[in-house]
Amino acid sequence: MVKAADYTYGRYHSEDIYDLVSQRDDYQLWVAFDDDKHYGAVVSNFIVYPNKRVLALQFCGGEQLALWKKDMLELLKRWAKETGCEAIESTGRKGWMKIFEDDGYKFQWLTYELPIGAQNG
């Protein structure tokens, strides 16, 4: 999850992600592997909005995504449905949309950030 943490732009370090999944009951770790190799991982949690419960995919990282993405999404969809979620939501770089558009994800919004601090004027 080191690379996934890098793309949080200082919000999380890999140690923080480890702490979330090891110390909190409301975060889940999903690992893609076969007998010989670990390919990647996803960290999820539930978000309960006033009118909707969703499974949020907070972090995703690994290699050879094409080998495990489909099975992982199927597992996550089943888990979301079994736990009363109406949707799976993800945030991430714009490039993730190309990866997931064939899986039924629909673009909803972008999040932009304006850093404020001494280094930015």
N, C-alpha and C positions, 0 to 999 in steps of 0.2 A: 504493500500500500504506500510505499515511499513516493512513487510517481503520482499516485492519486492525491496524496497530501500536497505535493508540489503545486498542483493545479488549484488548490484552495487559496493560493496567494496570501499565505500567512495566517489563515484562519485555523488550520490544523497542521500539526506535525504528525509523522507516522506513529509516534508514541501516543498521541492523543487518540488516534483511531483505535489503537490497541486497547487503550484504557476504556473506550466506549464499549467495545464488544466484550471485554473481560470483566468489567466492573458494573455494567448496567444491564438490567433484565430487558430493557425496552429496545435494545439493538441486537440484530442478528447477523451472524457471519455465515456466508455461503461460499463454499470452496469448490472450485472445478478441478477435478483430478482424475487420473486413472491409476492403474496399479503402479506405474513407474514414475509418474510426474505430476506435479501441481502446476496447473495452467493459469489460474487466476482466482480472484475472489470478488465478492460483492458484499457490501455492508448495507443493511436496510434498517429502517425503523418505522413505526407507525406514526402518522400525523393525524390527529383528530381535529378537523375543522368544525365549526358550528353545524354544518350541514352535510359533511362528507368525511368518511374515514378512508385514508389512503395508505398504501405501502410505499414509502419513499426510499428510493435507491440512492443512498448518500455517497457511496464511494464504489468505484469499480476499477479494477486493475488486473493486469496480467499480460499474457502473450497468447498468440494464436487464437484470438477471440472467435474466429469462424468455426473452430472445433467445438466450442462449448457454449456459445451464445444461445443457440436455439434451445438446448436442453435446460440451461439456466433460466431462461425466460419462462419456459413451460412450468418449471418448478416454482418459480416466484409467482406466476399467475395462479397456480393452484393454492399456494400458501395464502395469497391475498384474498382469494375467494373464501377459503375455509375460515379465515379470521375476520370476515365481515367487511372487507375493504371493497370500495366501489371502483378503485382505480389504482394503478401504479404510477407514481410520478418520479421524475428524475430531473436533475439540473446538471448542467455541464457545458463544456465548450460547444460551440456551434457545430463542430465536426461530428458529434454524437448523433445529430439528427440524421445524417447520411447513413450511419451505421444501423439505426433503429427504425427508419421510416418504413421499411418492408415488413416490419413486425407489427405494424398497426399504431405505432406512436404517432401522435398528432402534435404539430408545433402549436404551442399556446402563447408563450411569451419569452422574451429574453430578459436577463437581469444585467444591468450595467452598473458599474461602480466608479465613482469619482473619488480617488484617494485624496485625502486632506492631510497635510503634514508639512514639515519643514522642507523635505526634499522636493516637494511639488510646488513650492512657491507660496 
